[in-house]
Amino acid sequence: MSIDIVDTTKSALGSLNTDTGRKVIGLLALLQIISVASTFALEAEQLALAAIGGTSYIITSLLGIIITLGVLRSFDTDQMERSQYTSNLLWPITRFFGAQTTTVILATLVSLIGLIPLGIAGAIGAAGLGMGIGGMTGASGITAAIGAILGIIGIGLGVGIFAYIYATLVISLPMIASDNRRVFEALDLSIQRTKDNRLRIIASIITTILPIIGLGLLGGTLVLILSFVYEPLAAATGLAGYFLISAAFTAAYLSLLTELNQRLPEA
């Protein structure tokens, strides 16, 4: 059964405008603030402050996984409860990290196939450069054009393969968080459940995050205009906007994963 891209996107974005969605965005924005503060402290020249920042960074990273698990559970039940963020964490954290790492590494390795035309493009480009030096200007131009085309194909192929593999394995994450699946069980089920829907999943991810990116660009433009009027206010507004847009982006993505987990057919 094919998923409806438009309906899935509308539902994923609509969940942000609920009580649960607003609380999730607030929680993720708070995490962003703590993470940024930890990064600045980590880069400080004072040894004590840097040590505190390093410790905070590690804690924040772990907290990020815990909150991600809790957010997936909150969107799954449409309720935000303390137990979702405090109970049954140890194994899900380990499994979540394992599934995410496996997905990214596998997608990256397979997408390296795109390096083949890139390598050919480099060789052709070098040959074109040699022709140019040798005075064969016309041949050099043609060779350079072929190299550029192959380079674009290589980049597109690499990105496309990465997206396809990622879409194949991505719902393993909500299955671990909400259904308490083991790592390879979740990955195997994700492969089976996403069959015939992977291109739709990629399209759903794009259509879900594009409106958030659009809001970010609009907000950035308004902040830029405001900076000509009163720079301190523009800086404060821009920082607050960054945290909110970043939180909304993450919330929309996690909401979409929940929607996909609920809509895709069972294996």
C-alpha positions in Angstrom: 0.0 0.0 0.0 1.4 3.4 -1.0 1.4 6.2 1.5 -0.2 9.6 0.6 2.7 12.1 0.5 0.4 15.2 0.9 -1.7 13.8 3.7 1.4 12.4 5.5 3.1 15.8 5.3 0.0 17.7 6.5 -0.4 15.4 9.4 3.3 15.6 10.4 3.3 19.4 10.3 -0.1 19.6 11.9 1.1 17.7 14.9 3.4 20.6 15.7 0.4 22.9 16.2 -0.9 20.7 19.1 -0.3 20.9 22.8 2.2 18.1 22.5 3.9 19.6 19.5 4.3 23.0 21.2 5.8 21.4 24.3 8.1 19.3 22.1 9.4 22.4 20.3 10.0 24.2 23.6 11.9 21.2 25.0 14.0 20.9 21.8 14.7 24.6 21.8 15.9 24.4 25.4 18.2 21.5 24.4 19.6 23.6 21.6 20.4 26.5 24.0 22.2 24.1 26.4 24.1 22.6 23.5 25.2 25.9 22.2 26.3 27.1 25.6 28.3 23.9 26.1 30.0 24.4 22.8 31.1 27.9 23.6 32.3 26.8 27.1 34.3 23.9 25.4 36.1 26.4 23.2 36.9 28.7 26.1 40.6 29.4 26.8 40.2 28.9 30.6 41.0 25.3 31.4 38.3 25.0 34.1 35.6 26.4 31.9 36.6 24.2 29.0 36.5 21.1 31.3 33.0 22.1 32.4 32.0 22.7 28.8 33.4 19.3 27.7 31.5 17.5 30.5 28.3 19.4 29.6 28.7 18.6 25.9 28.9 14.8 26.7 25.8 15.1 29.0 24.0 17.2 26.4 24.7 14.6 23.7 23.3 11.8 25.8 20.4 14.0 26.8 19.7 14.6 23.1 19.2 10.9 22.5 17.0 10.5 25.5 14.9 13.5 24.4 14.7 12.1 20.8 13.4 8.8 22.2 10.9 10.7 24.4 9.7 12.9 21.6 9.1 9.9 19.3 7.0 8.3 22.1 5.1 11.6 22.7 4.2 12.0 19.0 3.2 8.3 18.9 0.7 8.7 21.7 -0.1 12.4 21.1 0.6 13.0 24.8 3.7 14.3 26.6 4.3 12.3 29.8 7.3 12.2 32.1 7.5 8.4 31.9 8.3 8.7 28.2 11.5 10.5 29.0 12.5 8.6 32.2 11.4 5.0 31.8 12.9 2.1 29.7 15.9 4.1 28.5 19.1 2.0 28.8 18.5 -0.6 26.0 16.5 1.8 23.7 19.4 4.3 23.9 21.9 1.6 22.9 19.7 0.3 20.2 18.8 3.8 18.9 22.5 4.7 18.6 23.3 1.4 16.9 20.5 1.7 14.4 21.3 5.3 13.6 25.0 4.6 13.2 24.3 1.5 11.0 22.0 3.5 8.8 24.3 6.4 8.3 27.5 4.3 7.8 25.7 1.9 5.3 24.1 4.8 3.4 27.5 6.6 3.2 29.5 3.5 2.1 27.0 2.6 -0.6 26.7 6.2 -1.8 30.5 6.2 -2.5 29.5 4.5 -5.8 29.0 8.1 -6.9 32.8 8.6 -6.6 33.2 6.4 -9.7 31.9 9.0 -12.2 33.6 11.7 -10.1 36.9 9.9 -10.5 36.4 9.6 -14.2 35.4 13.3 -14.3 38.7 14.1 -12.6 40.7 12.1 -15.1 38.9 13.7 -18.0 39.4 17.2 -16.5 43.1 16.5 -16.1 43.2 15.3 -19.7 41.4 18.5 -20.8 43.9 20.6 -18.9 46.7 18.9 -20.7 45.1 19.5 -24.0 44.7 23.1 -23.2 48.3 23.5 -22.3 49.2 21.7 -25.5 47.2 24.2 -27.6 44.2 22.0 -28.3 41.7 24.6 -27.0 38.6 23.1 -28.7 39.2 19.6 -27.5 40.0 21.0 -24.1 36.6 22.7 -23.9 34.7 19.6 -24.9 36.7 17.4 -22.4 36.1 19.9 -19.6 32.3 19.9 -20.4 32.2 16.1 -20.3 34.1 16.1 -17.0 31.7 18.6 -15.5 28.7 16.6 -16.6 30.1 13.4 -15.1 30.9 15.3 -11.9 27.3 16.5 -11.6 26.1 12.9 -12.3 28.4 11.5 -9.6 27.3 14.0 -7.0 23.6 13.4 -7.9 24.1 9.6 -7.8 25.8 9.7 -4.5 23.1 11.9 -2.9 20.4 9.8 -4.4 21.8 6.5 -3.2 22.3 7.9 0.3 18.7 9.1 0.4 17.4 5.8 -0.8 19.3 3.7 1.7 18.4 6.1 4.5 14.7 6.0 3.5 14.9 2.2 3.6 16.2 2.0 7.2 14.8 5.2 8.7 11.7 3.9 10.4 13.8 1.6 12.5 14.2 4.6 14.9 10.6 5.0 15.9 10.2 1.2 16.1 13.0 1.1 18.6 11.6 4.1 20.6 7.9 3.3 20.6 7.7 -0.5 19.9 10.9 -1.5 21.8 12.3 -3.4 18.9 15.9 -4.7 18.9 18.5 -3.1 16.5 18.6 -5.7 13.7 15.0 -6.6 14.2 14.0 -3.0 13.6 16.3 -2.6 10.6 15.0 -5.8 9.0 11.4 -4.7 9.6 12.2 -1.2 8.2 13.5 -2.8 5.0 10.3 -4.9 4.6 7.9 -2.1 5.5 9.4 0.6 3.3 9.4 -1.6 0.2 7.5 0.2 -2.7 7.4 3.4 -0.7 11.0 4.6 -0.5 10.7 7.3 -3.1 7.5 8.5 -1.4 9.3 8.6 1.9 12.1 10.7 0.4 9.4 13.0 -1.1 7.6 13.2 2.3 10.9 14.2 4.1 11.5 16.9 1.5 7.9 18.3 1.6 7.9 18.3 5.4 11.2 20.1 6.0 10.8 22.6 3.1 8.2 24.8 4.9 10.4 25.0 8.0 13.4 26.0 5.8 11.1 28.6 4.1 10.2 30.0 7.5 13.8 30.2 8.5 14.7 32.1 5.3 11.8 34.5 5.8 12.8 35.0 9.4 16.4 35.6 8.4 15.3 38.2 5.9 13.2 40.0 8.5 16.1 40.0 10.9 18.4 41.4 8.3 15.9 44.2 7.6 15.6 44.8 11.4 19.4 45.1 11.7 19.3 48.3 9.8 16.8 49.7 12.3 18.1 48.5 15.6 21.0 46.0 15.6 20.8 44.7 19.2 17.2 43.8 18.8 17.9 42.1 15.5 20.7 40.0 17.1 18.4 38.9 20.0 15.5 38.2 17.6 17.8 36.3 15.2 19.2 34.1 18.1 15.7 33.3 19.4 14.5 32.6 15.9 17.4 30.3 15.3 16.6 28.2 18.3 12.9 28.0 17.5 13.4 27.2 13.8 16.0 24.5 14.6 13.7 23.0 17.2 10.7 23.1 14.8 12.9 21.4 12.1 13.8 18.5 14.4 10.3 18.2 15.7 8.8 18.1 12.2 11.3 15.4 11.2 10.6 13.2 14.3 6.8 13.8 13.8 7.2 12.6 10.2 9.0 9.4 11.3 6.2 8.7 13.7 3.6 9.2 10.9 5.5 6.9 8.6 5.8 4.2 11.3 2.0 4.4 11.8 1.1 4.5 8.2 3.4 2.0 6.5 2.0 -1.5 6.3 3.2 -4.1 8.8 5.7 -6.7 7.6 
